[in-house]
Amino acid sequence: LDCIFVARNWARDQANIERLFSRYARNHIPVLVVSFLEGTRRTPAKLAKSQEYARTQSLPVPQHTLVPRTKGFAATVQGLRDHLDAVYDVTIAYPGRVPSLVDCFACRVERVEIRFRRYTIDRLPVTPEGLADWAHARFTEKDVALATFQDDQRF
């Protein structure tokens, strides 16, 4: 299927990821990559763990997001830089509460707010460290946008 299945172990995943990206570029295969930098759904326990990690790493402490996992994102941008035209930053919010999967299938979602930001590939840093910093900055912006959303119920 040309899907990337990861074990969340960079030593094991890196070669597979690089090989697949190389094939996409070499064969001019159109791609749409969706990457959830949070790595998981936000729960109170995961938010607390993420906040503690941010404190120990001297990162901004999130209130509404999790600290992004940037290694896969950096590998994606580096591996596909000449093959991609842009990166889209998408933030999704729900007035009230986050619906469950059952709510979605039962059509019990009244409203969804989505914020899109498009960044052309040439605006992104080149190094893994620069890409990690870029992703952290986007998540800081998301956290501020979601805090505002709490008050205004819209982006």
DALINPE-V163942 format. One record per backbone hydrogen bond with DSSP energy under -0.5 kcal/mol. NH is the residue of the N-H (numbers start at 1). CO is the residue of the C=O. Records with the same first field share a line. If there is no record, write none. Layout:
NH = CO / CO
This chain:
5 = 3
6 = 4
12 = 9
13 = 9
14 = 10
17 = 13
18 = 14
19 = 15
20 = 16
21 = 17
22 = 18
23 = 19
24 = 20
25 = 21
26 = 22
27 = 23
28 = 25
29 = 24
30 = 28
34 = 32
35 = 33
37 = 35
39 = 36
47 = 43
48 = 44
49 = 45
50 = 46
51 = 47
52 = 48
53 = 49
54 = 50
55 = 51
56 = 52
57 = 53
58 = 55
59 = 54
62 = 60
69 = 37
70 = 68
74 = 70
75 = 71
76 = 72
77 = 73
78 = 74
79 = 75
80 = 76
81 = 77
83 = 80
84 = 80
87 = 119
89 = 87 / 117
90 = 88
91 = 115
93 = 113
97 = 95
104 = 100
105 = 101
106 = 102
107 = 104
108 = 103
110 = 108
113 = 93
115 = 91
116 = 114
117 = 89
119 = 87
121 = 85
123 = 120
124 = 121
131 = 127
132 = 128
133 = 129
134 = 130
135 = 131
136 = 132
137 = 133
138 = 134
139 = 135
140 = 136
141 = 137
142 = 138
143 = 139
144 = 140
145 = 141
146 = 142
147 = 143
148 = 144
149 = 145
150 = 146
151 = 147 / 148
152 = 148
153 = 149
